[in-house]
Amino acid sequence: MSALRIACVATAFIALAGCQDKNTPAPIAPQDEGVIPQGQLNALKKTKDLENTLNQNEQQRREQIDQ
C-alpha cells in the first residue's frame, strides 16, 4: 500500500510541476501617451468641434426665427 501512496503523491507532484507557466509574458512597455491613446483624443476633439459647429448653427437659426 505504501508503494501505491508514493506513486499517487509522485503523480500529483509531477502534474503540478507540469502545470507551471514557464513562459511568462513580457511586461508591457510604458506608454508616453497616457491612459487614453492619442488617436482617441483626436477623435474626441473632432467630435467636440462638430458639436460646437452644430450648436452655433442652431443658435443662428433660432435668432432668425425670432426676427
Secondary structure as GFF3:
##gff-version 3
##sequence-region A 1 67
A	DSSP	alpha_helix	2	18	.	.	.	ID=ss1
A	DSSP	alpha_helix	38	66	.	.	.	ID=ss2
###
